[in-house]
Amino acid sequence: MPSRTATTLIVEALEARDVPSAAFQTDPIIPDNQAALDHARAIATVGQTQGRRTDAFMLLGDSNSAEFSPYAPGFLSPLGAPGYNPVASGLATSHPELLGTLSTFQDPVAGGLNSFDHTSVAAVPGYRAIDLLATYQSELATTNAGIALIAIGTNDVFFATPIAVFESQLTTMVQTLAAEGVVPVLSTIPDCYYEGDIDEPGVLAINQAIADVASQNNVPLWNAWLGLQSLPNHGLQASGIHFDVSPNGGGSFFPGDLQYGQNVRNLEALQVLNWYQTQVLGAPPPVAPFSSWTPLQSGEAVYAVGLGEGQTPAVSVYDSATGKEIDQFLPFAANFTGGVRVTVADVNGDGIPDIIVAAGPGGGPEVEVFSGANGSELASFFAFDPNFRNGISSVSAADLEGDGKADIVVGAAAGGGPVVAVFHGGDFGLAERFYAYAPSFRGGVEVATGTFAGIGPAIVTVPGPGGGPQIELFTYGSMTAATSFYTVDPSDPSGLAVTAADLTGSGSDQVIVGSVSGRPIVQVYNPVTGSNLGNFYAGPTTSLGGVRLGVMHGAGGTPDELLVGNGSGDAVSVTGFTGLSGTMIPLLPNDPSRAYGVYVG
């Protein structure tokens, strides 16, 4: 049971994220970190809605990763060559579990070539981390790959790129790829013995930086350095820079061949790709629904939590007073991984809170409503065209009509126009549908509901990623915004989460927003004047996954409690906040070993 002891958080100047991982030498060769797997699953789910290919990978790196490099021949290209025989090469005997992976990634990506033998424009001799940022888009456009193998740093050692600069460039690369729906796998680099000069400190520093970036962003780490340590000359040619390769070629995997760096690395690459296929793209971890429904009570303060992208579509209901998880159920098929948006409101007028859920990307724009009294399904409908597969961005509910039944409001997710749909409480018929912003905008729209002084019941909207942070309030029945204003940084196009809550107990809601990516900063606004009333961190200052927002309404004029869930890639947590300065109340779930996002309401 969590403590509800309050703590106040105040926003201070942002500081550089500095959360070093354990010494990289202890990291396994093939990724096995659960938090990184959670984040990779979420990235892959988003990538599949964007059409990323799960049978294609792309390479980003230097001469050691260039498929046909004259300096380090044999990296992966032999595996894609016409007539490659996994039986004659020893792969079928030593690692039969990799044959399916080999076959999958032999599908053509460009000009009849596959991921193995296609020449990557982002894996080029002499490249440093900065060069990947200028070339990855071209390679992604060619391959449309769902996973990127990133091995960079040797030239950054040679040219003495400052570690902080290298980390910043690599972090940008990782976050950019993740936002594009591409799972980034970071590889450590080999030792360097250039001209007999052992540059161990430089290699160790770069590899630690690579491990730190992987840890800080919860993305998979391939510790290739470790797999080379037992090989003659650490798997390097006499020059001490590039990988050596077996006389039988880089695609041969008999014991004698695995005394050469490139052969070992090729085997590890197949194992990493197999991890991607089986773990990242495999079935989500199962969640068992509770065997019976615990009835919610009239006036009971509860909140719902829906698992995010990449996970089983489970919804849990928690009692705020005790912190106890009282109900858990699966509103959608267990193999759906697009995440579940949630909110709680009385939609049928019986005084008991009901659970409203909506499907995220990958499913149709489906809304399901469940009775808080007995868990039965009250309604099931598509908010938009069933063929729209990007799902719903957010769901909110409030009594907009004044009939004692909460009306349901949903917004289209990114990839769709900024369409808002409203459905009557009780009969769940369509009440209205409108564009909150220009119909040509394809970033979707986030929605909230509240009651505001001088405005009354209203729908709050903010654009999804790619739009400016413009907050608009629409009174029920009007398709023209009653008020419109921008957040503190009007140039920020990253997208916002939004809710409305009365944090002061004044009887009038405030508008609350937070970035859906980046630092977990929450901003509170007066909806009439647009003035900023307060800002605070809603999570560790080192978090980079943004926030998901909801509200738990107070009873009898008491202040509401703002609910904040973590974004994908950050440790799983739900926290309550009261007051304009953010008085924190720990809630459940809370699991620092996992890094899937959660939706709250």
DRENNU-250404 format. One record per residue (C-alpha): x, y, z. Coordinates in steps of 0.05 Angstrom, whole numbers, plus 32768, in hexadecimal, padded with zeros to 4 digits. Last residue first. Layout:
<nodes>
XYZ ...
</nodes>
This chain:
<nodes>
7F6480AF7EC8 7FA980947EBB 7FD080797E80 801080517E8D 8051804D7E67 807F80107E68 80C180167E8C 80C57FDF7EC0 80F77FD47EF9 80E380147F1D 809D7FF87F2A 806780257F48 801E80187F3B 800580367F67 8004807B7F88 803580AC7FA7 801680EF7FBB 803B812D7FA4 802A81757FB4 803181977F70 803881E27F76 7FF181F17F5F 7FD381C37F92 7FCB81787F91 7FF481427F6E 7FEA80F77F67 802080C97F4D 8020808B7F21 806180687F12 808380397EE1 80CC804C7ED6 80D680757E97 80DC805C7E4F 809380657E3E 8072809F7E62 806380A17EAC 801E80AC7ECB 800680EB7EEC 7FC580F37F11 7FAF81387F29 7F8681357F68 7F4981627F6D 7F4081947FA5 7F07818B7FD7 7EC481A87FC3 7E9A816E7FDD 7EC281367FBD 7F04813C7F98 7F0B81277F50 7F4280F77F3B 7F6481137EFE 7F8D80FA7EC4 7FD081087EA2 800480E07E7C 804B80FA7E82 808C81027E5C 80BC80C87E4E 80FE80EC7E5F 810580E27EAA 814380FF7ECA 811D81367EEF 80F880FE7F13 80AD81047F0F 807481387F0D 80A481737F0C 808081B37F1A 806281F07EF8 803082237F12 7FF982547F01 800A82657EB9 7FD982987E9E 7FAA82837E65 7F7882B67E7E 7F3A828A7E7E 7F5B82457E84 7F8982597EBE 7FC4822B7EB1 7FEC81F47ED3 802C81D87EB5 804881927EC3 809081827EB4 80A281387EAA 80E081447E7E 80DC812B7E37 80A0810E7E13 805481157E1B 8061815B7E38 803481707E70 7FF381987E74 7FC381AE7EAA 7F8681DA7E9E 7F6881F47EDF 7F2381E27EF7 7EF382107F1C 7ED281FE7F5E 7F0982207F86 7F2481DF7FA4 7F6B81F37F8F 7F7F81BA7F61 7F3E81BC7F3A 7F50818F7F01 7F55818F7EB5 7F8081607E8C 7FB281647E54 7FED813E7E36 801681677E07 803981627DC3 8082816C7DB1 807781AB7D87 809381DE7DBA 809382237D9A 805E82417DC8 808A82347E06 806382497E44 8022822A7E2A 7FF7824A7DF4 7FB082667DF8 7F6A825B7DDF 7F26826C7DFC 7EDE825D7DE9 7EF582337DAF 7EC2822C7D77 7EA181E97D6E 7E6C81F87DA2 7E3D81C57DC1 7E6581BD7E01 7E9281F87E0C 7ED481F07DE7 7F1682017E09 7F5782057DE2 7F9F81FC7DF6 7FD482097DC0 801681E57DCC 802B81E77D82 801E81A97D59 804F81747D45 803C81437D7C 7FF281477D90 7FCB81877D95 7FAB819D7DD6 7F61819B7DE6 7F3381AD7E21 7EE9819E7E1E 7EBB81CA7E47 7E8981CD7E80 7E8082167E96 7EA482507E76 7EA682887EAA 7EC7825C7EDD 7EDB82197EBE 7EBE81D37EC0 7EEA819C7EA4 7EF7816C7E6C 7F3881547E4B 7F5081467E05 7F9081367DDE 7F9181417D93 7FAE811F7D56 7FEF812F7D34 7FD381327CED 7FC4817C7CE6 7F9D81867CA5 7F5C818C7CCC 7F7581CD7CEC 7F6981C97D37 7F3281B07D66 7F0E818D7D2D 7EC881797D40 7E9981407D54 7E5981467D7B 7E28811F7DA6 7E3480D87D8B 7E0880A77DB1 7E2380897DF2 7DDC807B7E0D 7DEB808D7E55 7E2180C27E4D 7E1F80E27E09 7E5C80DC7DDB 7E8D81137DC8 7EBF810E7D8F 7EFD81397D85 7F2381377D43 7F6A81547D3E 7F78812D7CFD 7F9480E87D01 7FDC80CF7D02 7FE380E07D4B 7FA680C97D73 7F5E80E07D6A 7F3F81017DA7 7F0980E67DD6 7ED181047E00 7E9F80DB7E28 7E6280FB7E49 7E5880F17E93 7E1180E67EA9 7DED81147EDB 7DC681397EA6 7DF081787EA5 7E0481727E5C 7E5081737E65 7E51813F7E9D 7E9A812B7E97 7EC480F77E74 7F0A80F57E56 7F2E80C97E23 7F7280D17E04 7F9980C47DC4 7F6980947DA3 7F7D80607D70 7FAF80647D37 7F8A802E7D0F 7F5380587CEE 7F2B80227CCB 7EF680247D02 7EE6806C7CEE 7EE280947D2E 7EC9808A7D76 7EBE80407D6B 7E8D80227D9D 7E857FF57DDA 7E5680057E12 7E407FF07E58 7E6F7FB47E5F 7E667F937EA3 7E977FA17EDB 7E627F9D7F12 7E567FE27F2F 7E8E80067F0C 7E6D7FF67ECA 7E9C7FF17E8F 7EA0801E7E51 7EC8800B7E14 7EE0803B7DDE 7F0080227D9D 7F27804E7D6D 7F3F800F7D47 7F7D7FEE7D62 7FC67FF97D52 7FCD803A7D77 7FA680447DB8 7F6480267DCD 7F33804A7DFA 7F1B803C7E41 7EE280567E6C 7EDA803B7EB3 7E9B804B7EDA 7E9580717F1C 7E5580627F43 7E1F80977F4B 7DEE80707F20 7DEE80A67EEA 7E03807A7EB0 7E47809A7E9E 7E6480A27EE4 7EAC80B37ED6 7EF180937ED4 7F24809B7E9C 7F52806E7E74 7F7E80697E36 7F9580227E28 7FD680117E03 7FE17FFB7DBC 7FF67FB47DCD 7FB87F8A7DBB 7FCA7F407DC5 7F9D7F3A7E03 7F5F7F507DDC 7F417F8F7DF9 7F227FA57E3B 7F507F797E65 7F3F7F7D7EAF 7F5A7F8F7EF3 7F327FA47F31 7F417FB97F79 7F8A7FCF7F77 7F927FEB7FBD 7FAE80307FCA 7F8180348007 7F6080787FFC 7F69807B7FB1 7F4A80387FA1 7F6C801E7F63 7F4F80047F21 7F7D7FDE7EF2 7F787FDB7EA7 7F9E7FA87E7E 7FAB7FAD7E33 7FE87F7E7E33 80267FA97E28 804B7FC97DEE 8028800C7DF4 800F80207E38 7FEB7FFC7E71 7FAB801D7E89 7FA480397ECF 7F61804B7EEE 7F5180777F29 7F2280707F63 7F02809F7F96 7EC1807C7FAB 7E8480AA7FA5 7E55806F7F9A 7E7B802F7FA3 7EA480057F73 7E927FBC7F6F 7ECD7F8B7F73 7ECB7F647F32 7EDF7F1B7F32 7F187EF07F17 7F477F2B7F12 7F667F317ECD 7FA77F0B7EC1 7FDC7F337E9E 80077F117E6A 80497F307E53 80407F487E0B 80457F167DD2 80847F1C7DA9 809D7F587D83 80CE7F6F7DB8 80DF7F2B7DD4 80DF7EFA7D9A 80EF7F267D5E 811A7F5A7D82 81407F257DA8 814B7F017D66 81687F417D49 81977F457D85 81AB7EFC7D7B 81B77F087D31 81E37F437D43 82087F177D76 82187EE57D3F 82317F1D7D12 825C7F397D4B 827C7EF57D58 828C7EEE7D0E 82A77F357D0A 82D47F2B7D46 82F57EEA7D32 82FD7EAD7D60 82B67E9A7D4E 82CE7E807D0C 82F37E477D2E 82B47E327D53 828A7E307D13 82627E6E7D04 82707E847CBD 824D7EC37CA4 82897EF17CAD 82B37ECB7C7A 82D77E887C7A 831A7EAC7C85 82F97EC47CC6 82F27F0F7CD0 831A7F437CF6 82F67F7F7D13 83147FC47D08 833F7FF17D33 837C7FCA7D4D 83A27FCD7D0C 83B17F837D16 83677F757D0B 83397F737D47 83137F3C7D6C 832F7F4E7DB0 83767F3F7D97 83637EF57D9B 831B7EF17DB5 83087EF17DFF 82F67F3B7E02 82CC7F3C7DC3 82887F2A7DE0 82907F607E15 82997F977DE2 825A7F837DBE 82307F987DFA 81EE7F9F7DD5 81C57FD17DFE 81797FD67DF7 815680197E05 814380327E4A 8155807B7E3A 818380857E74 819D803E7E71 81AC803F7E26 81CD80847E2D 81F6806B7E67 820C802D7E42 822380577E07 824780877E37 8269804C7E59 827F80347E15 829B80787E04 82C2807C7E46 82DD80357E3F 82F380417DF8 831780827E0A 833880647E48 834F80267E20 8372804B7DE9 83A980187DDF 83DD80377DB1 83F780007D84 83E880267D44 839E80287D59 83907FF57D90 834680057D98 83167FDA7DC1 82D37FC97DA2 82947FF57DA4 82567FEF7DCF 82167FE57DA8 81D6800D7DB0 81957FEF7D98 816280237D82 811A80097D77 80FD80337D3E 80B880527D48 80CD80977D2F 80CB80B27D77 80FB807A7D8A 812A808E7D51 812C80D67D68 813680C27DB1 817180957DA1 819380C67D71 818A81007DA1 81A880D67DD8 81E380C37DAC 81F1810D7D9D 81EB81217DE7 821680E77DFE 824C80F87DCB 824B81417DE1 8251812E7E2A 828980FE7E1A 82B181347DF5 82C2811B7DAF 830B81087DB1 831480FF7D66 832D80B77D6D 82FA80A67DA3 82C180C57D7A 82DB809B7D41 82D0805C7D69 828C80747D84 825480577D5B 822F80147D58 81E4801F7D4F 81B97FE47D39 817680027D26 81337FDF7D2B 80EF7FE77D07 810E7FF67CC4 80EE80217C8F 812B800B7C65 813580457C35 8112807C7C5C 813680657C9B 817980697C78 816B80B07C60 815480C47CA5 819280A77CC6 81C280D37C9F 81CB81167CC2 81C080FC7D09 81F080C37CFC 822880F27CEC 822981117D32 823880CC7D50 827880C67D27 828180A97CE2 82C5809B7CC5 82B0805F7C9B 826580607C8E 822880417CAF 81F080737CA4 81ED806C7C58 81E180227C64 81F67FF27C2C 81C17FBB7C27 81DF7F767C33 81C27F647C76 81827F8E7C73 816F7F707C30 81817F827BE9 81507F7E7BAF 81587FC87BA1 81447FDA7BE8 81297FB57C25 81277F6D7C0E 81157F367C3F 81537F157C5C 81407F307CA0 810B7EFB7CAB 81377EC17C94 816F7ED17CC4 813E7ED97CFD 811E7E967CED 81637E757CEB 81787E927D2E 815C7E5B7D5A 81877E2A7D34 81C57E477D55 82007E177D52 81E87DE67D1D 81C17E157CF0 81F77E4A7CF6 822F7E1C7CE0 823D7E407C9F 822A7E047C73 81E67E017C96 81D97E4C7C95 81E67E4D7C49 81EC7E917C2A 81D77E887BE1 81CB7ED17BD3 81EF7EFC7C07 81C67F137C42 81EE7EF27C79 822F7F047C56 821D7F4F7C5F 82197F4A7CAB 825D7F697CB7 828D7F457C88 82C27F787C79 82E17FA77CAC 830E7FD97C89 82F57FCF7C41 82AF7FDD7C5C 82797FB57C38 82467FB17C6F 825B7FF27C92 82577FE17CDC 82A17FE27CEE 82AB801D7CBE 827B80497CE7 823580427D03 81EB803F7CF6 81CF7FFF7CDA 81867FF47CC7 81577FBB7CD5 811F7F9C7CAD 80EC7F657CB9 80C47F8D7CED 80B87FC37CB9 809F80067CD3 805980167CBC 804B804F7CEC 801C80247D15 80557FF17D18 808580257D32 805780377D6B 80567FEF7D82 80A17FE97D77 80AE80257DA3 808280097DDB 80A47FC47DD6 80E87FE57DD8 80D4800B7E17 80BE7FCC7E3B 80FC7FA77E23 81297FDE7E3D 81067FD97E81 810E7F8D7E81 81597F8F7E72 81717F517E4D 81967F6E7E12 81CC7F3F7DF4 82147F487E0A 82037F517E54 82157F907E79 824C7F887EAD 82827FAA7E83 82537FE67E7D 82617FFB7EC4 821B80067EE2 81F2803B7EC0 81FF80847EC8 81C480B27ED6 81D780F77EC0 819F811E7E9F 81B781657E97 819481967EC5 815381BC7EBA 814B81FA7EE4 811D81EE7F1F 80D581D67F1F 80B981CD7F66 80A2818B7F85 807A81897FC6 807581487FEC 803681288008 803280E88030 800080BA800E 8029807B801C 801F80437FEC 800080008000 
</nodes>
